[in-house]
């Protein structure tokens, strides 16, 4: 069942602004939008966001993380 961006925020601990930024960078992708225009995400985005946070904590740039995610 798709998650609204607010649910992704709650589960990931990231701000909506950060999630949107990652989306613009191509690190995550919304699967659809509601009739009201809210982004919907597949549930697998939550562990993906956790990976991004861990990779950043290890000192990787968002560009490097994007390259890793493209391989995965």
PADRENMAR-604606 format. One line per field, with one value per atom (N, C-alpha, C, CB): x, y, z; residue number from 1; atom name; residue in one letter; chain. Coordinates in steps of 0.1 Angstrom, whole numbers, plus 5000, padded with zeros to 4 digits. Glycine has a CB too. Layout:
<rs>
px X,...
py Y,...
pz Z,...
vexke NUM,...
tiza CA,...
marpa A,...
miza A,...
</rs>
This chain:
<rs>
px 5008,5000,5009,4990,5007,5015,5014,5011,5025,5026,5026,5039,5019,5019,5032,5007,5036,5049,5050,5052,5039,5039,5042,5026,5037,5039,5054,5030,5059,5074,5082,5078,5078,5085,5085,5078,5074,5073,5081,5058,5081,5088,5103,5083,5107,5121,5128,5123,5121,5127,5132,5137,5131,5135,5124,5141,5128,5118,5112,5124,5100,5094,5103,5080,5109,5118,5129,5123,5135,5147,5142,5153,5131,5126,5123,5112,5117,5115,5128,5107,5138,5151,5158,5161,5157,5162,5155,5161,5142,5135,5140,5120,5142,5148,5161,5148,5169,5183,5182,5191,5170,5169,5172,5177,5174,5177,5165,5184,5153,5141,5131,5136,5120,5110,5097,5113,5088,5074,5067,5066,5058,5052,5040,5048,5034,5021,5018,5010,5007,5001,4987,5004,4982,4968,4961,4965,4947,4940,4943,4925,4946,4950,4964,4947,4972,4985,4996,4986,4992,5002,5010,4995,5023,5032,5029,5047,5029,5028,5041,5015,5045,5058,5055,5068,5063,5062,5069,5070,5064,5070,5085,5063,5090,5105,5113,5108,5107,5115,5120,5106,5114,5119,5132,5109,5135,5148,5158,5149,5154,5163,5167,5155,5158,5162,5171,5149,5169,5178,5192,5173,5193,5206,5213,5204,5205,5211,5216,5200,5209,5214,5226,5203,5227,5239,5251,5236,5248,5259,5265,5255,5256,5260,5268,5248,5264,5271,5285,5264,5287,5300,5309,5299,5303,5310,5308,5324,5299,5297,5288,5290,5291,5283,5270,5291,5261,5248,5251,5238,5260,5264,5269,5274,5278,5283,5272,5294,5263,5252,5243,5244,5240,5232,5238,5231,5252,5259,5257,5273,5258,5256,5242,5259,5232,5218,5215,5209,5222,5219,5224,5227,5235,5240,5231,5254,5226,5217,5204,5215
py 4988,5000,5012,5000,5021,5033,5042,5042,5049,5058,5072,5055,5081,5095,5100,5102,5112,5117,5120,5130,5123,5125,5112,5130,5101,5088,5084,5077,5087,5084,5093,5088,5105,5114,5107,5128,5103,5097,5084,5093,5076,5063,5065,5054,5075,5077,5086,5082,5095,5105,5117,5099,5117,5128,5138,5123,5151,5161,5159,5175,5164,5164,5171,5170,5182,5190,5182,5203,5174,5165,5154,5159,5148,5138,5143,5132,5155,5162,5165,5175,5169,5172,5159,5178,5149,5136,5132,5125,5135,5131,5140,5134,5152,5161,5156,5175,5150,5145,5131,5145,5125,5112,5101,5111,5103,5093,5084,5099,5091,5084,5088,5086,5080,5084,5081,5075,5091,5089,5080,5102,5071,5062,5068,5049,5078,5084,5096,5073,5102,5113,5111,5127,5116,5115,5126,5118,5125,5135,5149,5132,5150,5163,5167,5163,5159,5162,5158,5177,5150,5145,5134,5140,5134,5124,5110,5127,5100,5086,5079,5079,5071,5063,5049,5069,5040,5026,5024,5017,5014,5012,5010,5001,5005,5002,5015,4994,5027,5039,5041,5051,5036,5038,5032,5033,5020,5014,5021,4999,5026,5033,5046,5036,5053,5065,5063,5072,5051,5048,5045,5035,5039,5037,5050,5028,5059,5072,5079,5081,5079,5085,5079,5084,5065,5058,5061,5043,5062,5064,5079,5063,5088,5102,5102,5111,5095,5094,5089,5086,5080,5075,5084,5062,5096,5106,5106,5104,5098,5097,5109,5084,5115,5126,5120,5134,5129,5125,5119,5136,5125,5120,5105,5129,5103,5089,5079,5089,5084,5076,5072,5083,5082,5080,5069,5093,5069,5059,5046,5063,5045,5032,5027,5033,5036,5032,5027,5043,5033,5029,5015,5039,5011,4998,4988,4997,4992,4983,4982,4989
pz 5000,5000,5000,5012,4991,4990,5002,4978,5005,5017,5012,5025,5019,5017,5022,5023,5017,5021,5036,5014,5043,5057,5065,5062,5059,5065,5063,5059,5052,5049,5059,5035,5061,5071,5085,5071,5089,5102,5104,5106,5094,5094,5092,5084,5085,5082,5091,5067,5097,5106,5098,5114,5085,5077,5075,5064,5072,5070,5056,5071,5054,5041,5031,5041,5035,5026,5021,5033,5030,5027,5017,5039,5020,5011,4997,5016,4996,4983,4976,4985,4984,4978,4973,4989,4980,4975,4962,4985,4962,4949,4938,4952,4940,4929,4924,4933,4933,4930,4924,4943,4924,4918,4927,4905,4940,4949,4953,4962,4954,4956,4946,4971,4944,4934,4940,4921,4938,4942,4931,4943,4936,4926,4920,4933,4926,4921,4929,4921,4926,4934,4937,4927,4948,4951,4942,4966,4943,4935,4940,4937,4953,4959,4956,4974,4950,4946,4956,4945,4966,4976,4969,4989,4972,4967,4974,4968,4966,4972,4969,4966,4979,4977,4980,4987,4974,4977,4991,4966,4999,5012,5012,5019,5001,5001,5001,4989,5000,5001,5015,4997,5025,5039,5041,5049,5038,5039,5030,5037,5019,5009,5016,4996,5022,5029,5041,5034,5048,5058,5053,5066,5041,5035,5031,5022,5026,5022,5035,5016,5046,5058,5063,5069,5063,5067,5058,5068,5045,5036,5038,5022,5041,5044,5057,5045,5066,5079,5077,5090,5067,5064,5056,5057,5052,5045,5030,5047,5025,5010,5006,5006,4994,4989,4983,4978,4980,4974,4960,4974,4953,4940,4941,4933,4951,4952,4957,4963,4965,4970,4958,4981,4949,4937,4928,4929,4927,4919,4925,4918,4938,4945,4943,4960,4945,4943,4929,4947,4919,4905,4903,4896,4910,4909,4915,4914,4927,4935,4928,4949
vexke 1,1,1,1,2,2,2,2,3,3,3,3,4,4,4,4,5,5,5,5,6,6,6,6,7,7,7,7,8,8,8,8,9,9,9,9,10,10,10,10,11,11,11,11,12,12,12,12,13,13,13,13,14,14,14,14,15,15,15,15,16,16,16,16,17,17,17,17,18,18,18,18,19,19,19,19,20,20,20,20,21,21,21,21,22,22,22,22,23,23,23,23,24,24,24,24,25,25,25,25,26,26,26,26,27,27,27,27,28,28,28,28,29,29,29,29,30,30,30,30,31,31,31,31,32,32,32,32,33,33,33,33,34,34,34,34,35,35,35,35,36,36,36,36,37,37,37,37,38,38,38,38,39,39,39,39,40,40,40,40,41,41,41,41,42,42,42,42,43,43,43,43,44,44,44,44,45,45,45,45,46,46,46,46,47,47,47,47,48,48,48,48,49,49,49,49,50,50,50,50,51,51,51,51,52,52,52,52,53,53,53,53,54,54,54,54,55,55,55,55,56,56,56,56,57,57,57,57,58,58,58,58,59,59,59,59,60,60,60,60,61,61,61,61,62,62,62,62,63,63,63,63,64,64,64,64,65,65,65,65,66,66,66,66,67,67,67,67,68,68,68,68,69,69,69,69,70,70,70,70,71,71,71,71,72,72,72,72
tiza N,CA,C,CB,N,CA,C,CB,N,CA,C,CB,N,CA,C,CB,N,CA,C,CB,N,CA,C,CB,N,CA,C,CB,N,CA,C,CB,N,CA,C,CB,N,CA,C,CB,N,CA,C,CB,N,CA,C,CB,N,CA,C,CB,N,CA,C,CB,N,CA,C,CB,N,CA,C,CB,N,CA,C,CB,N,CA,C,CB,N,CA,C,CB,N,CA,C,CB,N,CA,C,CB,N,CA,C,CB,N,CA,C,CB,N,CA,C,CB,N,CA,C,CB,N,CA,C,CB,N,CA,C,CB,N,CA,C,CB,N,CA,C,CB,N,CA,C,CB,N,CA,C,CB,N,CA,C,CB,N,CA,C,CB,N,CA,C,CB,N,CA,C,CB,N,CA,C,CB,N,CA,C,CB,N,CA,C,CB,N,CA,C,CB,N,CA,C,CB,N,CA,C,CB,N,CA,C,CB,N,CA,C,CB,N,CA,C,CB,N,CA,C,CB,N,CA,C,CB,N,CA,C,CB,N,CA,C,CB,N,CA,C,CB,N,CA,C,CB,N,CA,C,CB,N,CA,C,CB,N,CA,C,CB,N,CA,C,CB,N,CA,C,CB,N,CA,C,CB,N,CA,C,CB,N,CA,C,CB,N,CA,C,CB,N,CA,C,CB,N,CA,C,CB,N,CA,C,CB,N,CA,C,CB,N,CA,C,CB,N,CA,C,CB,N,CA,C,CB,N,CA,C,CB,N,CA,C,CB,N,CA,C,CB,N,CA,C,CB,N,CA,C,CB,N,CA,C,CB
marpa X,X,X,X,X,X,X,X,X,X,X,X,X,X,X,X,X,X,X,X,X,X,X,X,X,X,X,X,X,X,X,X,X,X,X,X,X,X,X,X,X,X,X,X,X,X,X,X,X,X,X,X,X,X,X,X,X,X,X,X,X,X,X,X,X,X,X,X,X,X,X,X,X,X,X,X,X,X,X,X,X,X,X,X,X,X,X,X,X,X,X,X,X,X,X,X,X,X,X,X,X,X,X,X,X,X,X,X,X,X,X,X,X,X,X,X,X,X,X,X,X,X,X,X,X,X,X,X,X,X,X,X,X,X,X,X,X,X,X,X,X,X,X,X,X,X,X,X,X,X,X,X,X,X,X,X,X,X,X,X,X,X,X,X,X,X,X,X,X,X,X,X,X,X,X,X,X,X,X,X,X,X,X,X,X,X,X,X,X,X,X,X,X,X,X,X,X,X,X,X,X,X,X,X,X,X,X,X,X,X,X,X,X,X,X,X,X,X,X,X,X,X,X,X,X,X,X,X,X,X,X,X,X,X,X,X,X,X,X,X,X,X,X,X,X,X,X,X,X,X,X,X,X,X,X,X,X,X,X,X,X,X,X,X,X,X,X,X,X,X,X,X,X,X,X,X,X,X,X,X,X,X,X,X,X,X,X,X
miza A,A,A,A,A,A,A,A,A,A,A,A,A,A,A,A,A,A,A,A,A,A,A,A,A,A,A,A,A,A,A,A,A,A,A,A,A,A,A,A,A,A,A,A,A,A,A,A,A,A,A,A,A,A,A,A,A,A,A,A,A,A,A,A,A,A,A,A,A,A,A,A,A,A,A,A,A,A,A,A,A,A,A,A,A,A,A,A,A,A,A,A,A,A,A,A,A,A,A,A,A,A,A,A,A,A,A,A,A,A,A,A,A,A,A,A,A,A,A,A,A,A,A,A,A,A,A,A,A,A,A,A,A,A,A,A,A,A,A,A,A,A,A,A,A,A,A,A,A,A,A,A,A,A,A,A,A,A,A,A,A,A,A,A,A,A,A,A,A,A,A,A,A,A,A,A,A,A,A,A,A,A,A,A,A,A,A,A,A,A,A,A,A,A,A,A,A,A,A,A,A,A,A,A,A,A,A,A,A,A,A,A,A,A,A,A,A,A,A,A,A,A,A,A,A,A,A,A,A,A,A,A,A,A,A,A,A,A,A,A,A,A,A,A,A,A,A,A,A,A,A,A,A,A,A,A,A,A,A,A,A,A,A,A,A,A,A,A,A,A,A,A,A,A,A,A,A,A,A,A,A,A,A,A,A,A,A,A
</rs>
